[in-house]
Amino acid sequence: MDTMRERFATVTTELLDEDPRLALVLAAISADRFQDAARAHPDRVIDVGIREQLLVGVTGGLALTGMRPLAHTFASFLVERPFEQVKLDIDHQGVGAVLVSAAASYDAAAGGRTHQAPGDVALLDTLDGWTVHVPGHPDEAEALLRHAVADGDNRVYVRLSAQENRTALPASPGRFQVVREGRAGVVVAVGPLLDATLEATGGRDVTVLYASTVRPFDAAAVRRAVAGADAADLVLVEPYLAGTSVPFASQALAHLPHRVLGLGTGREEMRRYGTWQDHVAGHGLDAPGLRARIDAFLAV
């Protein structure tokens, strides 16, 4: 099976053939995957080299001309390094674009801290009007990418990762899906952490919701799930900075007393590079780590 990043290259190449309004902006990374597309559409496949601020600036400029630009590189180079350009050249200008990242929080762990971006979604939360997709499988990545490109002139972030679930769920942009029902509490699993969450909660009487779109936050789904539980206890399992969605969950449940536990990547830097699997375990986001913390919180 292909990876999310491979699927992204295949689908984007097809979309460039189909949609004359679509443009792709690269900053060296993944350029080898778009050689055929660049030959076919030299005016709409632009590689600015290792210039991430320019990557986003060109993307904003293309949007101002009426194009539907798609910008791609590693998350740390797409959101963190050029954040001022994301804020000013896209958000402040009121234009739409699709940002598609690779490497997620620590997929490129061997590259060191410069290649790790657990804070990307939290950064985008400081801006207004961004849709954020976090697929958990290549099939979901394709569906959400196609939806993002066709999503008018909205601002969309698609976060790809090497970690993925064994099977895809039907893409449901903007809606959390009920995967398992129970009464002892509610657990929201985001993107590629669904499999570990299901294993961690196996044999537990909890509702598990699946989110492949985290912004907008599906407050209605959370309220429905909590209403069916014995207590308003909610756990968020996210593959980026722990607690990123806690304010949104708390707002969704502001009408009743509740408890929220945000699980995700910790703030303390893990200075041993290792692999992404090592980082998942190190941050307690594998099944044993999740089970211990979810059980302690829900007292099951």
Secondary structure, 3 states (H helix, E strand, C coil): CCCHHHHHHHHHHHHHHHCCCEEEEECCCCHHHHHHHHHHCCCCEEECCCCHHHHHHHHHHHHHCCCEEEEEEEHHHHHHCCHHHHHHHHHHCCCCEEEEEECCCCCCHHHCHHHCCCCHHHHHCCCCCEEEECCCCHHHHHHHHHHHHCCCCCEEEEECCCCCCCCCCCCCCCCCEEEECCCCCEEEEEHHHHHHHHHHCCCCCCEEEEECEEECCCHHHHHHHHHCCCCCEEEEEEEEECCCCHHHHHHHCCCCCCEEEEEEECCCCCCCCCCHHHHHHHCCCCHHHHHHHHHHHHCC
